[in-house]
Amino acid sequence: MSTLAATASRSPSMSVFLSLGFRPLYIAGCLWALVSVAVWIFQPGLIPAPFDGISWHAHEMLWGFIATIAAGFLLTASGTWTGINPLRGNGLAAAAILWMIPRIAYLVGGQPAFLIGAAAETAFFAVCGLAIFRVVFKASNRRNYGLPLMMLGLGGFNILFLRAVMQGDYTQVIEQFNLGMLCMTLIVLLIGRRVIPFFAMRRTPGLDIPMQMRSGHIQLALTLLALVAGLAGQMEAMAIPLALTGAISLMQIVRWKPHAILHNPLLWILYLGYALCGIGLIMAAFQLAGISQGAFSRAAAHVHMIGMGGFSVLIIGMVTRTALGHLGRALALDASMLVSYYFMLAAVAFRLAALWPNSYYQSFLHAAALSWIISMGLYLWRFVPMLIRPRV
């Protein structure tokens, strides 16, 4: 190939950008994570009714950021598992536009914009869920039939959350957010159980990790039981299944032989995120059972342990590891990628420190936000040029 042709093949390309779900949705999700935290911490006055600041922040973190990354991952992984690309080209562009409309509409404010945003967001989750279902059904990939249902479930809990926002029912807002987060936890636990051992064994010579299907089925059943109890309004009944689910997660980490991967940041970041998710579930169980003490008795403690310590730490690891793999790049971190991991961990530490009443609360909160923004900014700076170009 001539030098000119080789250069052209590596130029940004819209058709390449829209070829796989992770390309636009990783960029969109991480960029919005950066922007929305900056708005929430430094310019909360920009958040209009019917949202209040807390409900907007909670919604945009869970459904605007975390669920978006999950959608990008599942749209890509389901193609790998089935050999059929579920969404590409104009269809993927339409999904990205549907995702973008609510981000703008919710900041415009007012009932008409809110309803337009809610409709577009519902359509986004429906499009992603049905696209994934189409390929797993066409390929008779029964093992993954539950994943599109969970994506549709995220969309369903989003509708319930937005309805509570419209009604101004703060109690329902919190309950629906918790149920949405639990649905997201179910997706994260299932994906993590599958891909983390796979990644670890591929990168660690001689490492053998059994699949341990039985504990996975138990974990799935317990999480579904907690979801059913929550939908029935029996919040205290969620405590035991959540505690057991979290305990199984921590046992899982031990069985994945963490001592063997400590030299590899692409792996230990995933192990750590999965472990923190398990700890967060146990904290949630204690809070629901009314046996937490001090700052841990606040719902914000387990929400941030699961949402930041669990989901976001896993995400910064997954969006680097999976992007490098699908882009044909070496599975190794450069300095900026590793620094983005450390800033994400700093953001988690500062945000949890801000839960304790002290005179440094505001400083911790600002430090958490700045660490988060730097982490996401470093990821975008390093990966956007790769994500808009052809695979190496």
N, C-alpha and C positions, 0 to 999 in steps of 0.2 A: 504494500500500500504506500502511495506517495505521502510525503510530509503534509501536503495540502489536504489530501483526503483524510489522513489520520486526525488532523486538527479539526476538520469539519465534523468528523464522527463524534468528537467529544464536545461539540458546541451545544449550548442549551437548545432544547427542542420541546415544543408543546406536546407533540405526539408521545414523546418519551415521558414527559412529566405526567401525562394522563394515562400512562400504560398500566400502572399498578396503584392500588389504593393507598399504600403507605407514603407515596411521594407527595401528593398534595395535602393529605390529612396529617402527616407528621409535622409538616411545616405550619399548617393552619393551627393545629392544636398547641404546639409549642409557642408560636407567636402570640396566640391569644392568652396562653398562660402568663406570658410576660406582661402583656398589655393590661389584662384584667386585674392582676395583682397591683400593678402600678396605679391603676384607677382607684381600687379599693383602699389602698393605704395612703396615697398621696393626694388624690382628688375625689373623695367619696361624694362630694356635692354634685358630680356629674351623673350620679345614678338617680333616675327619675321614677315616679310612681308609674304603675302600681307596685313595683319592687321597692323594698327598703334596702338599705345597704347590706345587711347580713344575708337576706334571702337572695339578692343578686349575686353576691360573692359565692355563696354556697352553690347556687345553680350553675354559675359559669365555671367553677372549678370542677364540679362533678360531670355535668352534661356538656359544657362548652369545651373542656380540656380533656379530662380523663376518659370519658366515653368516646370522644373523637379519636384519641390515640388507639383505643381498643378497636374502634371501627376500622381504622386504617390497618391495624395488625390483622384483624380477622378477614378483611377483604383480600389481603395478600396471602395469608396463611392458607385460607380455604382453597385458593387457586393452586398452591403448592401441594396440598393434600389430595386434591381431586384431579389436577391436571387441566382444570377449566378456569379461566379468568372470570370472576363474577361481575366485575364492573370496570370498564375502561372507556377511553375516548369521551364522546359526548355524554354518555351516561354518568361517568365519574365527574365530569365537569358540572353536570346538573346537580349531582349530590353535593359537590363543594359549594355551589351557589346556594342550595337549600340550607347548608350549614351557616353560610355567611349572613343570610337575611336576618335570622334572629339576633345575631351578635349586634347588628346595627339597630334593629327595631327596638330591642330592649333598652338601648341607650337613647333612642329618640323619645320614648316615653308616651304615655297616653294609651287609652284602651284600643283604638284602631291599630296602632303599631304593635302593641302587645299581642293582639289576636293574629295579626299577620305573621309575627315572629313565631308564635306557638304553632300555627298551622305549618309553616315551613320546617320547623324543627321536628314536628311529628312526622312529616313526609321524609325528612332525612333518615330518621331511624327506621322507618318502614322500608325505604328504598334499600338501605344497607342490609337489613335483616332478610328481606325477600331475595336480594341478590345472592346472599350467602346460602340461603335455603335452596335456591334454584340449583346451585352447583353441587351441594352435598346430596340433594335428592337425585339429581341426574346421574351422579356417579355412584349412587347407592352407598354413600359414605355414612353408614348408620351411626358410627362412633361419634360423629359430629352433628347429629340432628339437633342436639340441645343448644348449640351455640347460636344459630339464628333466632331461636326462641328467646334466648337471654337478651339478644340485641333488641328484639321487639319488646321484651319486658322492660328494658331500660327506657324505651320510648313510652311505654304505658305508665311507668312511675313518674316520668317527666310530665305527662298530662295531668296526673293527680297533683303533683307539686305545683304546677302553674295554675290549676284551678284553685288551690288553697291560697296562692298569692293573690289571685283576682278577688277572692272573697275576704281577704285580709285576715284569714284565720291563722294566727302565728303558730298555734299548737299543731294544726294540721300540716303547716309548712315544715316544721321540724320532723314530724312523724314521717311524712312522705319523703323527705330528704334522707332520713335514716334507712327507709326501705329501699330507696334508689341506691344508696351506698352499699347496702347489703347485697342487692342484685349485682352490683359491680364487683363486690368481693367474691361472689360466686364465680363470675367470669375469670377474675384474676387468679383465684385458687386453682381452677381447672386448667387454665392456660399454663400457669406456673408449674404445676405438677407434670405437665407434658414436656414443656420446652426446656426448663432449667436443667433437669438431669441429662437431656439430650445434648444441650450445649456443653455441659460439664464433661461428659464422656468424650465428646469430639475433640475437646481441647486439652484433655488430661490423659496422657498415655497410661494404660493399665487400670484406669478408674472404671469400676463396674457398679452401676446403681440399678437395682431391681425396680420394676415399674410400681409394685405395691398397689395393685388395683383395688384390693379389698378396703384398705384405709381410705382410698379415694372415693369409693362408693359410700362409705360411712360419712365422710366429710360432706359429700354432696347431699345426702339425705338429711343431715343435721342442719345444713344451711337452708335447705328448702323448708324444713320444719320451722326454723326461726322466721322465715319469710311468711309462712302461713299464719303463724302466731301474730306477727306484726300486722298483717292485713286484717286479722280478726280483732285488732285493737288490744290484744293481750301482750302488752309490752314486757311485763315481768316474766312471762313464760318464755321469752326469747333468751333469757339469761343462760340457762343450762346448755342448750344447743350451741350458742355462740361460744361459751367457754370451752366446750369440748372441741368445736371446730378449730379454735385458736390453739388448743393444746396439740391437736393432731398436726397442725402446721409446724409447730416447733419440733415435734417428734420427727416430722418429715425432714427438716433441716439437718438434724443429727444423722439420719439415715442416708442423706446425700453426701456424707463424708466431707464436711466443710474444710477440714485441715488440708485436704488435697488440692484446694483451689485458691488458697490464700495469696498465692503469687500472681494471680490473674485478675485484674480489676474488672474485666468484662464479665467475670463470673461472680466474684464476691459481692459486687453491687446487687446482683439479682438475689443471691442468698440472703443478703442483709434486708432487702426490701420485703422478701417473703416472710422473714422472721418478724420484722416489725409489724407486718399485717397481722400475723398471729397474735402478737402481744397486744395490738390494738383491739382485736376481737375479745380477748380476755378482759381488757380494761372496760370494754363496752358491757360485757356480762356483769362485771362487778358494779358498774354504775346503774344498770337496770335493776339489779338485785338490791340496790340501796346500801351496799357495804363498802363503797369507796370512801376515802377520807381526803380532806383538804382539797387541793386543786384537782385531784383525780375524780372527785365527785361531780365535776362539771362535765357536761356532754362534750364541750369543746376539747377535752383531753383526749378521749378516744377517737373523736372525729379527726383531729389533726394527726394522731398517731397512725390511724389507718390511711387517711387521705394523703398526708405528706410523707410520713415515715414509710408506709406501705406502698401505696399506689405510685406516688411521685418518684420515690427512689427506684422502684421497679421500672417506671417509665423511662427515666433518664438512662437506665441500663439497656432497656429493650430498644429504644429508638436509636441507640448507637449500634448495638450488636446486630439487630435485624437489618438495619440500613446497610451496614458494612457488608453483611452476608449477601443481601439481594443485589447490591451494587457491584459485587465482584471484587471488593477491596480486601486487603489483608485484615485479618481479625486481630487487630492490635490498636491500642490507643496512642494517639500523639499527646503532647503535653496539654493542649487546650481541652481535649476530651476528658482527660483525667482531672484537670482542674475543675471542669464543670461538675464532675461527680462530687468533689470536695465542697464546692459551693452549695450543691443541693443538700448535702449532709449538714452543712453549717446552717442552712435555712431551716431545716427540721429542728436542729438543736436550739436555735434562737427562738423559734415559734413556740416550742414547748416550754422554754424558760420564761416566756412572756405570760404563761398561764398562771404563774405564781404571783400573787399580789406583792409588788415591790416598787420602789421608786424608779427602777430602770425599765419598767414595763414598755413605755413608748420607745425607748432606745432599742430594746430587744425586738420589738415589732418591726421597726424600721430596718434593723440589721437583717432580720429574716427576709423582708421584702427585697432588699438590695441583693442579698445572697442569691435569692431565687431568680431575680432578674438577670444577674450575671450568669448564673448557671444556664438558663434558657437562652440568653444572648450568645453565649459561647457555642452552644449546640447549633443554633441557627447560623452563626458566622461560619462554622466549620462544615455543616452538612447541606445547607441550601445549595451551594455550588455543585455538590454531588447529586442531589436529588433532582435537579433540573437537567442533568446530563445523562447520556446513555451509560449503561453498565460497562465497566471496564472489560 
